[in-house]
Amino acid sequence: MDIQKNAEARASAEHLLRPGFAALLRQDVEDFVERCIYSEEVRS
């Protein structure tokens, strides 16, 4: 019974966190790509 409740709580917490986490991850990827492009432009 408790295991089932824990699983449900964890699933709902992950559901709440996922959109924000995806947005953070996307921002990190965009920053990384921009840095790579910038360093390539500086190098050439």
PDB file of N, CA, C and O in Angstrom, chain B, residues numbered from 101:
ATOM      1  N   MET B 101       0.842  -1.208   0.000  1.00  0.00           N
ATOM      2  CA  MET B 101       0.000   0.000   0.000  1.00  0.00           C
ATOM      3  C   MET B 101       0.871   1.249   0.000  1.00  0.00           C
ATOM      4  O   MET B 101       0.690   2.134  -0.837  1.00  0.00           O
ATOM      5  N   ASP B 102       1.815   1.326   0.936  1.00  0.00           N
ATOM      6  CA  ASP B 102       2.695   2.493   0.982  1.00  0.00           C
ATOM      7  C   ASP B 102       3.556   2.585  -0.272  1.00  0.00           C
ATOM      8  O   ASP B 102       3.815   3.677  -0.778  1.00  0.00           O
ATOM      9  N   ILE B 103       4.000   1.428  -0.771  1.00  0.00           N
ATOM     10  CA  ILE B 103       4.824   1.432  -1.984  1.00  0.00           C
ATOM     11  C   ILE B 103       4.031   2.025  -3.147  1.00  0.00           C
ATOM     12  O   ILE B 103       4.563   2.807  -3.936  1.00  0.00           O
ATOM     13  N   GLN B 104       2.769   1.651  -3.244  1.00  0.00           N
ATOM     14  CA  GLN B 104       1.919   2.190  -4.308  1.00  0.00           C
ATOM     15  C   GLN B 104       1.781   3.703  -4.169  1.00  0.00           C
ATOM     16  O   GLN B 104       1.873   4.430  -5.158  1.00  0.00           O
ATOM     17  N   LYS B 105       1.560   4.177  -2.945  1.00  0.00           N
ATOM     18  CA  LYS B 105       1.436   5.628  -2.731  1.00  0.00           C
ATOM     19  C   LYS B 105       2.736   6.340  -3.081  1.00  0.00           C
ATOM     20  O   LYS B 105       2.713   7.409  -3.691  1.00  0.00           O
ATOM     21  N   ASN B 106       3.869   5.754  -2.699  1.00  0.00           N
ATOM     22  CA  ASN B 106       5.156   6.364  -3.020  1.00  0.00           C
ATOM     23  C   ASN B 106       5.352   6.450  -4.526  1.00  0.00           C
ATOM     24  O   ASN B 106       5.830   7.465  -5.034  1.00  0.00           O
ATOM     25  N   ALA B 107       4.987   5.399  -5.238  1.00  0.00           N
ATOM     26  CA  ALA B 107       5.131   5.396  -6.691  1.00  0.00           C
ATOM     27  C   ALA B 107       4.264   6.483  -7.314  1.00  0.00           C
ATOM     28  O   ALA B 107       4.701   7.183  -8.228  1.00  0.00           O
ATOM     29  N   GLU B 108       3.034   6.624  -6.818  1.00  0.00           N
ATOM     30  CA  GLU B 108       2.144   7.656  -7.355  1.00  0.00           C
ATOM     31  C   GLU B 108       2.679   9.049  -7.047  1.00  0.00           C
ATOM     32  O   GLU B 108       2.644   9.931  -7.904  1.00  0.00           O
ATOM     33  N   ALA B 109       3.172   9.250  -5.831  1.00  0.00           N
ATOM     34  CA  ALA B 109       3.719  10.562  -5.457  1.00  0.00           C
ATOM     35  C   ALA B 109       4.929  10.890  -6.316  1.00  0.00           C
ATOM     36  O   ALA B 109       5.095  12.021  -6.771  1.00  0.00           O
ATOM     37  N   ARG B 110       5.770   9.892  -6.530  1.00  0.00           N
ATOM     38  CA  ARG B 110       6.963  10.123  -7.338  1.00  0.00           C
ATOM     39  C   ARG B 110       6.582  10.456  -8.777  1.00  0.00           C
ATOM     40  O   ARG B 110       7.169  11.353  -9.383  1.00  0.00           O
ATOM     41  N   ALA B 111       5.605   9.740  -9.325  1.00  0.00           N
ATOM     42  CA  ALA B 111       5.174   9.986 -10.702  1.00  0.00           C
ATOM     43  C   ALA B 111       4.613  11.394 -10.849  1.00  0.00           C
ATOM     44  O   ALA B 111       4.904  12.076 -11.832  1.00  0.00           O
ATOM     45  N   SER B 112       3.807  11.837  -9.875  1.00  0.00           N
ATOM     46  CA  SER B 112       3.225  13.176  -9.979  1.00  0.00           C
ATOM     47  C   SER B 112       4.307  14.236  -9.799  1.00  0.00           C
ATOM     48  O   SER B 112       4.259  15.277 -10.454  1.00  0.00           O
ATOM     49  N   ALA B 113       5.282  13.990  -8.921  1.00  0.00           N
ATOM     50  CA  ALA B 113       6.377  14.950  -8.740  1.00  0.00           C
ATOM     51  C   ALA B 113       7.198  15.053 -10.017  1.00  0.00           C
ATOM     52  O   ALA B 113       7.564  16.153 -10.430  1.00  0.00           O
ATOM     53  N   GLU B 114       7.492  13.918 -10.646  1.00  0.00           N
ATOM     54  CA  GLU B 114       8.247  13.943 -11.896  1.00  0.00           C
ATOM     55  C   GLU B 114       7.460  14.670 -12.973  1.00  0.00           C
ATOM     56  O   GLU B 114       8.034  15.406 -13.777  1.00  0.00           O
ATOM     57  N   HIS B 115       6.145  14.465 -12.992  1.00  0.00           N
ATOM     58  CA  HIS B 115       5.310  15.138 -13.990  1.00  0.00           C
ATOM     59  C   HIS B 115       5.371  16.650 -13.796  1.00  0.00           C
ATOM     60  O   HIS B 115       5.408  17.399 -14.772  1.00  0.00           O
ATOM     61  N   LEU B 116       5.380  17.104 -12.535  1.00  0.00           N
ATOM     62  CA  LEU B 116       5.433  18.543 -12.265  1.00  0.00           C
ATOM     63  C   LEU B 116       6.803  19.112 -12.621  1.00  0.00           C
ATOM     64  O   LEU B 116       6.903  20.232 -13.122  1.00  0.00           O
ATOM     65  N   LEU B 117       7.852  18.343 -12.364  1.00  0.00           N
ATOM     66  CA  LEU B 117       9.202  18.854 -12.576  1.00  0.00           C
ATOM     67  C   LEU B 117       9.618  18.812 -14.040  1.00  0.00           C
ATOM     68  O   LEU B 117      10.445  19.615 -14.472  1.00  0.00           O
ATOM     69  N   ARG B 118       9.061  17.897 -14.796  1.00  0.00           N
ATOM     70  CA  ARG B 118       9.571  17.665 -16.146  1.00  0.00           C
ATOM     71  C   ARG B 118       9.538  18.909 -17.037  1.00  0.00           C
ATOM     72  O   ARG B 118      10.550  19.193 -17.679  1.00  0.00           O
ATOM     73  N   PRO B 119       8.426  19.679 -17.119  1.00  0.00           N
ATOM     74  CA  PRO B 119       8.427  20.840 -18.021  1.00  0.00           C
ATOM     75  C   PRO B 119       9.524  21.847 -17.684  1.00  0.00           C
ATOM     76  O   PRO B 119      10.201  22.351 -18.580  1.00  0.00           O
ATOM     77  N   GLY B 120       9.699  22.138 -16.404  1.00  0.00           N
ATOM     78  CA  GLY B 120      10.744  23.070 -16.011  1.00  0.00           C
ATOM     79  C   GLY B 120      12.126  22.518 -16.304  1.00  0.00           C
ATOM     80  O   GLY B 120      13.015  23.247 -16.744  1.00  0.00           O
ATOM     81  N   PHE B 121      12.303  21.225 -16.060  1.00  0.00           N
ATOM     82  CA  PHE B 121      13.592  20.590 -16.320  1.00  0.00           C
ATOM     83  C   PHE B 121      13.895  20.611 -17.807  1.00  0.00           C
ATOM     84  O   PHE B 121      15.030  20.874 -18.207  1.00  0.00           O
ATOM     85  N   ALA B 122      12.885  20.336 -18.635  1.00  0.00           N
ATOM     86  CA  ALA B 122      13.084  20.353 -20.082  1.00  0.00           C
ATOM     87  C   ALA B 122      13.468  21.750 -20.550  1.00  0.00           C
ATOM     88  O   ALA B 122      14.328  21.900 -21.418  1.00  0.00           O
ATOM     89  N   ALA B 123      12.836  22.775 -19.978  1.00  0.00           N
ATOM     90  CA  ALA B 123      13.157  24.149 -20.361  1.00  0.00           C
ATOM     91  C   ALA B 123      14.594  24.487 -19.969  1.00  0.00           C
ATOM     92  O   ALA B 123      15.316  25.113 -20.745  1.00  0.00           O
ATOM     93  N   LEU B 124      15.012  24.079 -18.770  1.00  0.00           N
ATOM     94  CA  LEU B 124      16.390  24.328 -18.348  1.00  0.00           C
ATOM     95  C   LEU B 124      17.369  23.605 -19.261  1.00  0.00           C
ATOM     96  O   LEU B 124      18.384  24.168 -19.671  1.00  0.00           O
ATOM     97  N   LEU B 125      17.055  22.350 -19.575  1.00  0.00           N
ATOM     98  CA  LEU B 125      17.943  21.564 -20.419  1.00  0.00           C
ATOM     99  C   LEU B 125      18.052  22.197 -21.801  1.00  0.00           C
ATOM    100  O   LEU B 125      19.146  22.284 -22.360  1.00  0.00           O
ATOM    101  N   ARG B 126      16.924  22.641 -22.355  1.00  0.00           N
ATOM    102  CA  ARG B 126      16.926  23.273 -23.674  1.00  0.00           C
ATOM    103  C   ARG B 126      17.774  24.546 -23.645  1.00  0.00           C
ATOM    104  O   ARG B 126      18.524  24.814 -24.583  1.00  0.00           O
ATOM    105  N   GLN B 127      17.657  25.327 -22.570  1.00  0.00           N
ATOM    106  CA  GLN B 127      18.459  26.553 -22.451  1.00  0.00           C
ATOM    107  C   GLN B 127      19.943  26.217 -22.388  1.00  0.00           C
ATOM    108  O   GLN B 127      20.758  26.891 -23.017  1.00  0.00           O
ATOM    109  N   ASP B 128      20.300  25.183 -21.636  1.00  0.00           N
ATOM    110  CA  ASP B 128      21.702  24.772 -21.555  1.00  0.00           C
ATOM    111  C   ASP B 128      22.215  24.357 -22.922  1.00  0.00           C
ATOM    112  O   ASP B 128      23.329  24.719 -23.300  1.00  0.00           O
ATOM    113  N   VAL B 129      21.420  23.602 -23.671  1.00  0.00           N
ATOM    114  CA  VAL B 129      21.829  23.145 -24.998  1.00  0.00           C
ATOM    115  C   VAL B 129      22.011  24.337 -25.928  1.00  0.00           C
ATOM    116  O   VAL B 129      22.988  24.398 -26.675  1.00  0.00           O
ATOM    117  N   GLU B 130      21.076  25.287 -25.889  1.00  0.00           N
ATOM    118  CA  GLU B 130      21.187  26.469 -26.746  1.00  0.00           C
ATOM    119  C   GLU B 130      22.443  27.267 -26.410  1.00  0.00           C
ATOM    120  O   GLU B 130      23.153  27.713 -27.311  1.00  0.00           O
ATOM    121  N   ASP B 131      22.720  27.449 -25.121  1.00  0.00           N
ATOM    122  CA  ASP B 131      23.926  28.176 -24.722  1.00  0.00           C
ATOM    123  C   ASP B 131      25.176  27.449 -25.201  1.00  0.00           C
ATOM    124  O   ASP B 131      26.120  28.078 -25.680  1.00  0.00           O
ATOM    125  N   PHE B 132      25.182  26.122 -25.073  1.00  0.00           N
ATOM    126  CA  PHE B 132      26.331  25.324 -25.490  1.00  0.00           C
ATOM    127  C   PHE B 132      26.557  25.457 -26.993  1.00  0.00           C
ATOM    128  O   PHE B 132      27.691  25.628 -27.440  1.00  0.00           O
ATOM    129  N   VAL B 133      25.474  25.379 -27.774  1.00  0.00           N
ATOM    130  CA  VAL B 133      25.585  25.491 -29.230  1.00  0.00           C
ATOM    131  C   VAL B 133      26.097  26.878 -29.610  1.00  0.00           C
ATOM    132  O   VAL B 133      26.954  27.009 -30.485  1.00  0.00           O
ATOM    133  N   GLU B 134      25.571  27.916 -28.952  1.00  0.00           N
ATOM    134  CA  GLU B 134      26.034  29.271 -29.250  1.00  0.00           C
ATOM    135  C   GLU B 134      27.516  29.429 -28.932  1.00  0.00           C
ATOM    136  O   GLU B 134      28.242  30.078 -29.686  1.00  0.00           O
ATOM    137  N   ARG B 135      27.978  28.842 -27.819  1.00  0.00           N
ATOM    138  CA  ARG B 135      29.398  28.924 -27.482  1.00  0.00           C
ATOM    139  C   ARG B 135      30.235  28.208 -28.528  1.00  0.00           C
ATOM    140  O   ARG B 135      31.294  28.702 -28.916  1.00  0.00           O
ATOM    141  N   CYS B 136      29.775  27.048 -28.991  1.00  0.00           N
ATOM    142  CA  CYS B 136      30.518  26.307 -30.011  1.00  0.00           C
ATOM    143  C   CYS B 136      30.602  27.120 -31.299  1.00  0.00           C
ATOM    144  O   CYS B 136      31.672  27.227 -31.899  1.00  0.00           O
ATOM    145  N   ILE B 137      29.480  27.692 -31.726  1.00  0.00           N
ATOM    146  CA  ILE B 137      29.458  28.491 -32.948  1.00  0.00           C
ATOM    147  C   ILE B 137      30.384  29.694 -32.786  1.00  0.00           C
ATOM    148  O   ILE B 137      31.147  30.019 -33.696  1.00  0.00           O
ATOM    149  N   TYR B 138      30.321  30.352 -31.637  1.00  0.00           N
ATOM    150  CA  TYR B 138      31.148  31.533 -31.389  1.00  0.00           C
ATOM    151  C   TYR B 138      32.630  31.163 -31.429  1.00  0.00           C
ATOM    152  O   TYR B 138      33.428  31.876 -32.037  1.00  0.00           O
ATOM    153  N   SER B 139      33.005  30.058 -30.789  1.00  0.00           N
ATOM    154  CA  SER B 139      34.416  29.670 -30.762  1.00  0.00           C
ATOM    155  C   SER B 139      34.888  29.280 -32.161  1.00  0.00           C
ATOM    156  O   SER B 139      36.042  29.528 -32.510  1.00  0.00           O
ATOM    157  N   GLU B 140      34.016  28.673 -32.969  1.00  0.00           N
ATOM    158  CA  GLU B 140      34.378  28.358 -34.355  1.00  0.00           C
ATOM    159  C   GLU B 140      34.608  29.639 -35.148  1.00  0.00           C
ATOM    160  O   GLU B 140      35.549  29.715 -35.938  1.00  0.00           O
ATOM    161  N   GLU B 141      33.759  30.648 -34.947  1.00  0.00           N
ATOM    162  CA  GLU B 141      33.910  31.911 -35.669  1.00  0.00           C
ATOM    163  C   GLU B 141      35.199  32.613 -35.258  1.00  0.00           C
ATOM    164  O   GLU B 141      35.891  33.194 -36.094  1.00  0.00           O
ATOM    165  N   VAL B 142      35.520  32.557 -33.962  1.00  0.00           N
ATOM    166  CA  VAL B 142      36.744  33.201 -33.477  1.00  0.00           C
ATOM    167  C   VAL B 142      37.964  32.494 -34.059  1.00  0.00           C
ATOM    168  O   VAL B 142      38.941  33.144 -34.431  1.00  0.00           O
ATOM    169  N   ARG B 143      37.911  31.174 -34.140  1.00  0.00           N
ATOM    170  CA  ARG B 143      39.051  30.391 -34.601  1.00  0.00           C
ATOM    171  C   ARG B 143      39.326  30.646 -36.081  1.00  0.00           C
ATOM    172  O   ARG B 143      40.487  30.694 -36.486  1.00  0.00           O
ATOM    173  N   SER B 144      38.288  30.808 -36.890  1.00  0.00           N
ATOM    174  CA  SER B 144      38.478  30.939 -38.340  1.00  0.00           C
ATOM    175  C   SER B 144      38.824  32.360 -38.761  1.00  0.00           C
ATOM    176  O   SER B 144      39.013  32.623 -39.949  1.00  0.00           O
TER     177      SER B 144
END
